């Protein structure tokens, strides 16, 4: 009887040890707005794998691509309210909340990756502070490719943009439409292919990667490589969800985040040229802007920069000043 009791106790202890990892395991959902094959989503998937490996699967993050869990404009709010623990957004989508979120889409402020990285370093503390006040902890920021104009016709001057059905996805792109006399139509990346196919829009400004993801060549004929700005996606976590983790897990997340940021910048720069080659391979005309178009866009950029500084106030002036010193 004593032997049987000892055996049962040993079996119970073994069973308890077996379920302990499962009980200790934490699962997070990470909504993302872009296709699984997009470099941003690929980077998020690698980030999730790094976190799982560093924590021994104690924290598992599931990436939900292509706006399958929440639409792009909904992701930030979902993380703030705890509907998702972690998320990634194109931060300029939220410029209406705070001008600082739209700095990286002000045309011609930063037009190369080194400039964009300096702008990120200059603006990161202010953005981090604003997200913190909203219950979010910033993890990392990763850029897109330089932005150019997709169209179905020659665009040699700003006048040629008048009347176009122009895809707008944030404050900046909507303002460009207003200034040049185009018709802004709000379309997020996940709906772009359908909008192009149905003629809802016939011109837009975005990166080579979004053009590739949406198969822009099926409806567009021209891509003007204006390199107007280099926007960023930010990944952040709900502060309460992060605080609920033990210190080793928190440290693992931050280490994986730093790795993801470095990797993401490298991936973006490496693939920017590749995407333009894919547009060419699919019979699109990939062209530099004419001198007249570039001059016109620079004037638009000056106007939007002045508008942005006026909205952002002293915080904005301080960031721009810090950026110009780099």
Protein Blocks (a to p, Z undefined) as FASTA:
>chain_A
ZZmmmmmmmmmmmmmmmmmmmmmpccdddddfbdfklmklmmmmmmmmmmmmmnoomacc
dddehhlmbcfklmmmmmmnopafbdcddfklmmmmpmklmmmmgghkbccfklmmmmmm
mmmmmmmmmmmmnopacfbdcdddddddddfbdcfbfklmgopacddfbfklmmmmmmno
pacddddfklmmmmmmnomagcdcddfklmmmnommlmpmbdcdfklaccdddddddfkl
mmmpcfklmmmmmmmmmmmmmmmmmmmmmmmmmmmmmmmmnopacddddfklmmmmmmmm
mmmmmmmmmmnmmmlmmmmmmmmmZZ
